[in-house]
Amino acid sequence: MDAMLLHRIHFAFTVIYHYLFPQLTMGLALLIVVLKTIAIRHKDERYNQAARFWGKIFAINFLLGVVTGIPMEFQFGTNWSQFARTTGGVIGQPLAMEGVFSFFLESASLGLFLFGEKRLSPWKHWGAAFLVFVGSWISGFFIIVTNAWMQHPVAYAVLPNGAYEVTSFWGLLTNPWGLLQYAHNMSGAVVTAAFVMCSVGAFYVLENRFSEHGKIFLKVGVVAGVISCLAQIFPTGDLHGRYLAKHQPAAVAAMEGLYRTQKGAPIVLIGQPNEENQSIDNPIVVNDVLSFLIYGTTQAEVKGLDQFPRDQWPAPLPLLFYSYHIMAGLGTYFALIMLIAAFLLWRGQLFQARWVLWPLLLSFPLPYIANTAGWMTAELGRQPWIVYGLIRTSEGYSKYVSASTSLFTLLGFMGIYTVTSILFIVLVYRIIDKGPATGMSKSVPTLA
Amino acid sequence: MGFIWFWLVAIMLVAYVVLDGFDLGVGILHPFLARNEQEKQLMLRSIGPVWDGNEVWLLAGGGTLYFAFPLLYASAFSGFYLALMIVLWLLIMRGASIELRMQINIGVWKSFFDGMFFFSSAVLAIFYGAALANVIRGVPLHEDGYFFLPLWTNWQIGSQPGILDWYTVIGGVVALIALAEHGALYLAVKTEAQLQERSRNLARRLWVLLFVVTLVSLPATMIARADSLANYKAYPIAFLIPAVVVLALLGMIQFSRKGADHKAFACSCAYLTVMLVGAALGLYPRLLPSTTGSQYDITIAKALSGPHTLHVGLVWWAFGMCLALVYFVVVYRMFRGKVSLEGGGYGH
């Protein structure tokens, strides 16, 4: 078996599973602050009940985010030790800062938010919710800074022993790639939270249980959804794409399935990359659009894969192609459905419009898929580099950890995550089934 | 710089052991101390608002180790691969069992999660002790700074040992008993009436065991690594450390007998701290000694990051630690006092 491939799958599997939880908690933290703000400003207790309800769902997701996140930090050392050794001086820094600046803040303020409502004044409790939001968004920032350096290394020098070191700390934190990626990623997290909130809201309204709260969820979810879904396409997605085309042209060519350099490059909506013939099977294309999207003019020349040596092509190419197309396709659907829902909300017809409530109810898994596909696009597009242009992935993994050892622990994670998934679904279903309690919540989560 | 970062990382790991230590200890004692559902809930509630904040010290300490000594992080994490993966699985099990137990109101499931909470806490304590013992004993480092240890070989400490051998098992047992004692003394502080009385009694019985294994661990360390006293001999004042260990041990039992629970718990914190500091001093300036020849030792000088990284790191680290201290003071003050199921001790 190929050790590198297994180490890649090991990391990919654990990180994809991990990120199912933070993408919700980061978005939800913001929406809980919105709920708490409305509750105080309009003195509306229903919004406090809504915040408490989502606080419980937040707590479970946060817990799973924490326990599945620890393996991520560890794996840099366990499975990618060559990479850790040479780049620890750079990316160890934001990773340590995440712990020091974000996790302490998050765990302390979440304790106050979940346990302290009776002891704190309404504004102080709002403050606890706000700090949970700040903590989780700082956490996201440091992870993005780490990843951005791997995508687009800046502000580094090579030491005599071959290791990398930061030359400008500020330069590392303000990596333009990181800022664009952060905006795109966080807005993606809000998309997930908005769809989940809309889904539960639509469920309550369609089911005619807790429909008062359901309508609140729909209102807040649709407003947050329409803003974040549009921001996901423009400006964040658009800017990120152009920057990508400038700095990782091979990745863009592979994502778009553009084998040959051409003027007026078309965009492929659907198709299957044929690696033997280097073409797209069964394509549905729109001419000139790709040139326009990247360069703002329909006749610009876009570099195809033929411009790059074969050993610099991202692999596996079809997976990258599909990931990108799934992300972009779902993103378009999100914007459409949210625009329709927002229009109906504005006209006061959303809560009767079953033809929109049903798609909202059923769509909650899709943002998870889209966020995952987006990250797969970023990470597969970076291949064959672990640090773009500097270190190859084949030079990064732990040489002394055998393929079969890696497979052993991969299977272990799969088993454990199967169990946690089942428990998670049961628990969240019970919370949704019980509904937002009226009055103070009696059940006490243990998590602080 | 290397000196500073060595001790900063050591401080963070000590903070982790002292803080997460008592909630691990509560987990180890959970099936033995609680007689009914109410007491089980009290025990969980005593760590409820703080356990995951305590665990953050592991992450923050690990991250700091990563950027200050990348070579050590890379070498140790890949070399102890299997043990670390098991630790990760146990951490996941433990976190899930604490949370799920409170959420699910079905007796069979509660018992199941109780068992999982106990099992994961106890095995984690053993692994942490064994991990430290592995670092003290040394590992078969290759020329390129890497190694890979199987979980066990022949249980001997030769040049090709396993993660578990007779010495590291002793380390694991010391950690198991020390953290159980730590947890019992913590519970004596946090609980009342019968549960408190039982915690004190158990703490006294465990103390005898702890005293014995601590004494055993010292000569065992001499056998496993003969030169671990070199720093002590060079700076004889360091022999105060074992003296403080003994004092802290005696303090635990004396204060516990008098019912001065806070002081007994403080002695337990001191005991853990001084044991770890003593081990760190024995290592310095090595980070991971080799069993294949001292030229392969991973030392501070070999593993240290670049100077700019470390200077900048010092600034934000100091700032971040001050913030972390503030959070801990706020949370521990807010949830201070005895734990109870109704109102009072804990806001809910």
Contacts between the chains, C-beta under 8 A, distances in Angstrom:
chain1	res1	chain2	res2	distance
A	59	B	99	7.7
A	60	B	99	7.0
A	60	B	103	7.7
A	63	B	52	7.6
A	63	B	95	6.0
A	63	B	96	7.4
A	63	B	99	5.0
A	64	B	96	7.8
A	66	B	52	6.3
A	66	B	55	7.7
A	66	B	95	6.6
A	67	B	91	6.2
A	67	B	92	4.5
A	67	B	95	4.1
A	67	B	96	6.6
A	68	B	92	7.0
A	70	B	58	7.6
A	70	B	59	6.4
A	70	B	88	6.2
A	70	B	91	5.8
A	70	B	92	7.9
A	71	B	88	4.8
A	71	B	92	7.9
A	73	B	59	6.2
A	73	B	62	6.0
A	73	B	63	6.5
A	73	B	66	7.6
A	74	B	62	7.3
A	74	B	77	6.4
A	74	B	84	5.9
A	74	B	88	6.0
A	76	B	66	6.9
A	76	B	73	7.6
A	76	B	77	7.7
A	77	B	66	7.0
A	77	B	73	4.8
A	77	B	74	5.7
A	77	B	76	7.1
A	77	B	77	2.5
A	77	B	78	6.3
A	77	B	84	7.9
A	78	B	77	4.7
A	78	B	78	5.6
A	78	B	81	5.1
A	78	B	84	5.6
A	78	B	85	7.0
A	79	B	78	7.4
A	79	B	81	8.0
A	81	B	74	3.8
A	81	B	75	6.9
A	81	B	77	6.4
A	81	B	78	3.8
A	81	B	146	6.9
A	82	B	74	7.0
A	84	B	66	6.8
A	84	B	70	6.0
A	84	B	73	5.6
A	84	B	74	4.2
A	84	B	77	7.3
A	85	B	70	5.2
A	85	B	71	5.4
A	85	B	73	7.7
A	85	B	74	3.7
A	85	B	75	7.6
A	85	B	145	7.7
A	86	B	70	7.5
A	87	B	70	7.4
A	88	B	66	5.3
A	88	B	67	5.7
A	88	B	69	7.8
A	88	B	70	2.4
A	88	B	71	7.7
A	88	B	73	6.0
A	88	B	74	7.0
A	88	B	305	6.6
A	89	B	67	6.3
A	89	B	70	5.9
A	89	B	305	4.0
A	89	B	306	5.1
A	89	B	309	4.5
A	90	B	309	7.4
A	91	B	67	7.9
A	92	B	63	6.6
A	92	B	66	3.8
A	92	B	67	2.7
A	92	B	68	7.5
A	92	B	70	6.1
A	92	B	73	7.3
A	92	B	305	7.4
A	93	B	67	4.7
A	93	B	309	6.4
A	93	B	312	7.6
A	93	B	313	6.4
A	95	B	63	4.6
A	95	B	66	6.1
A	95	B	67	7.2
A	96	B	60	6.7
A	96	B	63	3.2
A	96	B	64	4.7
A	96	B	66	6.4
A	96	B	67	5.2
A	96	B	313	7.6
A	96	B	317	7.8
A	97	B	63	7.6
A	97	B	316	6.3
A	97	B	320	7.0
A	98	B	63	6.9
A	99	B	56	6.3
A	99	B	59	4.4
A	99	B	60	3.3
A	99	B	61	7.9
A	99	B	62	7.6
A	99	B	63	4.6
A	99	B	64	7.7
A	100	B	60	5.1
A	100	B	63	7.5
A	100	B	64	7.7
A	100	B	316	7.4
A	100	B	317	6.7
A	100	B	320	3.5
A	100	B	321	6.9
A	100	B	323	7.9
A	100	B	324	6.5
A	101	B	316	7.8
A	101	B	320	5.2
A	101	B	323	7.1
A	103	B	56	4.3
A	103	B	59	6.0
A	103	B	60	6.7
A	104	B	53	6.9
A	104	B	56	5.6
A	104	B	60	7.2
A	104	B	320	7.8
A	104	B	323	6.9
A	104	B	324	4.2
A	104	B	327	5.2
A	104	B	328	7.7
A	105	B	323	7.1
A	105	B	327	6.3
A	107	B	52	5.2
A	107	B	53	3.9
A	107	B	56	5.6
A	107	B	327	7.8
A	108	B	53	6.1
A	108	B	327	3.6
A	108	B	328	7.3
A	108	B	330	6.5
A	108	B	331	5.0
A	109	B	327	7.8
A	111	B	49	4.6
A	111	B	50	7.5
A	111	B	53	7.0
A	111	B	331	5.6
A	111	B	334	8.0
A	111	B	335	7.7
A	112	B	330	7.7
A	112	B	331	7.3
A	112	B	334	7.1
A	115	B	48	7.9
A	115	B	49	5.6
A	115	B	335	7.5
A	115	B	346	6.5
A	115	B	347	5.2
A	115	B	348	5.5
A	116	B	334	6.7
A	116	B	347	5.1
A	117	B	347	7.4
A	118	B	347	5.2
A	118	B	348	7.0
A	119	B	334	7.2
A	119	B	347	4.1
A	157	B	306	7.6
A	159	B	306	5.3
A	163	B	70	6.5
A	163	B	305	7.5
A	163	B	306	7.1
A	165	B	305	6.6
A	165	B	306	3.0
A	165	B	307	7.9
A	165	B	308	5.9
A	165	B	309	5.2
A	166	B	306	7.5
A	166	B	308	5.8
A	166	B	309	5.2
A	166	B	312	6.8
A	167	B	308	6.3
A	169	B	308	7.9
A	169	B	312	4.4
A	398	B	74	8.0
A	398	B	78	4.0
A	398	B	81	7.4
A	398	B	146	7.8
A	399	B	146	7.0
A	400	B	78	5.9
A	400	B	79	7.0
A	400	B	142	8.0
A	400	B	146	5.1
A	400	B	147	6.9
A	400	B	148	4.0
A	401	B	78	5.6
A	401	B	81	5.2
A	401	B	148	6.6
A	405	B	81	6.4
A	405	B	82	7.1
A	409	B	81	7.6
A	409	B	82	7.7
A	409	B	85	4.5
A	412	B	85	6.7
A	412	B	89	6.3
A	413	B	89	7.9
A	416	B	89	5.7
A	416	B	92	5.9
A	416	B	93	7.5
A	420	B	92	7.0
A	420	B	96	5.9
A	423	B	96	6.7
A	423	B	100	5.9
A	426	B	104	8.0
A	427	B	100	7.0
A	427	B	103	5.5
A	427	B	104	7.5
A	430	B	103	7.6
A	443	B	102	7.9
A	443	B	103	7.7
A	444	B	48	7.8
A	444	B	102	7.0
A	444	B	346	7.9
A	444	B	348	4.2
A	445	B	99	7.2
A	445	B	102	6.4
A	445	B	103	7.3
A	446	B	44	6.1
A	446	B	45	7.2
A	446	B	48	4.1
A	446	B	49	8.0
A	446	B	98	5.8
A	446	B	99	5.9
A	446	B	101	7.7
A	446	B	102	4.4
A	447	B	48	7.5
A	447	B	52	6.3
A	447	B	98	7.8
A	447	B	99	5.6
A	448	B	48	6.2
A	448	B	49	3.5
A	448	B	50	5.9
A	448	B	51	7.2
A	448	B	52	6.0
A	448	B	53	6.2
A	448	B	331	7.1
